[in-house]
Amino acid sequence: MGVFPKKPSRSRLSSRLPVYEKLDTQGKDRDSNDSYDEDSDYDGYSEPSSPSVRNSRNISGSSATPMMAKRAFASSQISGRPVYRLPNRVMRYLCFGLISFIFLLIFFLVRASQHDNWKIASGRITKEPGAPPAWESFGFLTRYYGGVRNLVPASQNTPEYPRPEDEVPLDKLSFVNNTSTDPVLDARALPASKEFAGHPKSIFKGAPEEIHECFVDKDNEVRVPPIRYFDGRPNGFPEHVLGSYELLNLPEDICFERYGRYAPYGFGYSVRTGGLGVGEHGENEGFESTWEKVPRVEWKHVNWAEIQRRCYQANVARYEPLPPRKLSPQGFYIDDGLNATLRTRDAMATEPLESHSNVTAKGEDDAPKSGEKPVGKQLPRTAVVIRCWDEYAWREEDVMNLRALIAELSLASGGRYDVHLLVQVKNDAAHPIWADAATYEKRIETSIPAEFRGLVTLWTETQMLALYQGIYDLFARGPDLPVHGVYRGLQMAMQYFAYQHPEYKYFWQWEMDIRYIGHYYDFFTKVENWAKEQPRKGLWERNARFYLPSVHGGWEDFKQMARVQSEMGSTGADNIWNGVPGADKKAKPKGGEKPIWGPERPLDPEDWFETESDPEPETTYEKDKYVWGVGEEAEYIAFNPIYDPEGTTWGLADDITGYNTTVAKPPRRAQIITASRMSRKMLLTMHRETAFKKHHAFPEMWPATVALQHGYKAVFAPHPLYVDREWPTALFAQTLNNGRNGASGGSRTSVFGDREHNLRGLTWFYNSGFSPNLYRRWLGLKVNNDGGEEFERVEDVSKNGSTVSEMRGGEGRMCLPPMLLHPVKDVELAVEVNPEGEVEIPESDPGA
């Protein structure tokens, strides 16, 4: 009894729930995830220890215990709806669709990758516009647009550019003269102009020649008025950034305004009086001085072919005898040998590229006429061949420029130069000019102004295809530009033209969109003379570099710099990583280059062609004292650097065909813009090599490449160039000569190719934007709403002169020093109404 507790029934019932607690087990199981059967406190409950409703002792022992059934504990699994399984067929469809989608995605990704690769390979990928070039942030120079009322002597001019970096910026208003109210002293008075023939540095004074004067008419009475210049330059006029006046002996201390340059050729007077009907209005004070000694010329019925013939005949004793002209062996003619000198127009038409402007060759009959004074050394003659096409839209400005070219080269030289027009017939299917002479003549009459028709030689692309058959076409610019076309085969027509004209020793290839502010004869002669005096040693290395006097110093300093860079080498983008593990093994090695001394032959001797007469060095490179080549006429003269296109980003660097290229491309050189002088010897080499060896290259690369491979003397003439923006000169020099070893080419960082945009601000480049704007402003036209008549006449004091559009004006007509401009296209001048188209109004009769 003592071991049991006093109240055993309480102990047994102590874990039972109170009577007042009611469990909602169904709601708990249905609505909650927290069931009591997961709690460890309920593990002590078991069947034997639970009170039984059938136990009478318990009933009698505790009347407070309710009569209820044993609580049913919740199951350990949560009750819910059974899981729905998709049918197997549906699952198969879903899996098949997913796998198909993955395969389609892979296919489209691969196809897109292939398409992008094709676009890149074909050059049809569109690049996202990048950041603008650095030069676009440089300010425009303003003092190019000063006028003749604000001239200062060249020695007293403070140029706006280039300026040392450590100098204080200029006050651009200081260049502008204030309009004087003093009637005695007018700060903007117009100075007097002078004839160019009297300038001390002109070719007429510096190297005068004894020639018979040439006239416009056959009676030797009508002279061409001389062009006129002003001493000095507009105050603040910038200096040239490239090239040199001093080197070429060009006059630097003068400038030309539009009337002094073009008034002799019909600018400034009406069509009724024989002019062009342009330039009659606007700021023209003092323009009458052009005709103060020589009257205006009536240009209506001029025939330039006849004028050139008469000029040559008057000076025939000065020149080498013309070779006899031989008929081409194109069949049997019964009168051969009987009357061979009589040639009908149809017979002439049988020669495909026969020129209208041939001077009648007399062969042995070209002896000086009686009364002519014999000269000492007879001179060779030169043809200036201007490229054009039959659909060219001739304007008055084109006419006066071509008149200036003929008058200043042919007449002023006494017939030393002849001017030709080499005209392409673009649609020879519609105009079968080779069918008969009448069709040939008709195409000339409908395409060319009357005064120039006698100068024309027609050619077609299909004619070149017939002459130079068998050339392997690389289609470097796609199927629309074949190798025989005018774009890639331009030199072909020039080659055949030289073959047809043995009377000339040299040929200037010129273009319709080139302008020279100055005298053409003075410029051409001085360029030729300078090229003649250049030594061959280091010539190709100098040719490959731009010359910036403000950076490179004098010409001798530039020569030594080019020599050191070529012999010692310099670090550039193509060799900066040489020696670094993992660097490109194809990178060009550091160090100098082998100097070009004599011909640079292709690697494969099978590519050599007629090398027997090629010039060879007289001594070794080291022993030569800059003697070889001095006094030797240049076979090739260019106006841009003659650079190595290998490794550059220039798109036509590999447009050379006919050579064995299994090991490497042949040695080659290029120069941008085809305007150049070529000797007949070189042109015939090009002609024969194209015809017989099937060698050819892009027109801007073919002449220099032939000169390199055959050892001909080629010269880049550093003529003065101007730039439109305030480039830091050191940066400009580094940008231009950023090729291999300090040259302009030979590297992917060359300025020729992707970086050509840096040259758009120069006065001489194929896509220059500065030269056409400068030329139009010089003619008195408005450009970008700047310039024009009001700008030249009236000063606007409200402007501050800081930019081109903020210039005050009132300085008169623009005045530019001698400079070469390209390209100048589609210049529209205000033209007087043609009097032939006017309706004649009869006078009224007062007595009616």
Secondary structure, DSSP 4 states (H G I P E B T S, - for coil): -TTS-S-HHHHHHTTSPPTT----HHHHHHH-S--GGGSGGGGG--TTTS--TT-HHHHHH-TTS---PPPPPPPSSPP-PPPPPPPHHHHHHHHHHHHHHHHHHHHHHHHHHHHHHHHHHHT-PPPPP-PPPGGGGSPBP-GGG-BGGGEE-GGG---SSS--TTSPPP-GGGGSPPPP--SS--TTPPPPPEEGGG-TTSHHHHS--------SSTTS--PPPPPEEEESEETTPPPPSBS-HHHHT---SEEB-HHHHHGGGTBTS-TTTTS-SBS-SSS-TTGGGGGSSSPPP--TT--HHHHHHHHHHHTGGGBPPPPPP-----S--TTTTTSTT---HHHHHTSTT--TTPPPP-GGG-SPPTTPPP-SSPBP-EEEEEEEETT----HHHHHHHHHHHIIIIITTTSSEEEEEEEE-S-TTTS-TTT-HHHHHHHHHHHS-GGGGGGEEEE-HHHHHHHTTTPPP--TT-TTS-TTSTTT-HHHHHHHHHHH-TT-SEEEEEETT-EEES-HHHHHHHHHHHHHT--STTHHHHHTS---HHHH-SHHHHHHHHHHHHHH----TTTTTTTSTT--TTSPPSS--PPP-S----SSGGG--S-TT----SS-TTT--S-TTTTPPPSEEESS--B--TTS--TTTT-EESS--SS-PPP--B-SS--EEEEHHHHHHHHHIIIII--EE-TTTHHHHHHHHHT--EEE----B-BSB---HHHHHHHHT-SGGGSSSSSTT-TTTTTGGGGTTBSBSTT-SHHHHHHHHHTT-EETTEESHHHHH---TT--SSSSTT----S-SB-B-SEEEB---------PPPGGGSPPPPPP-TT-
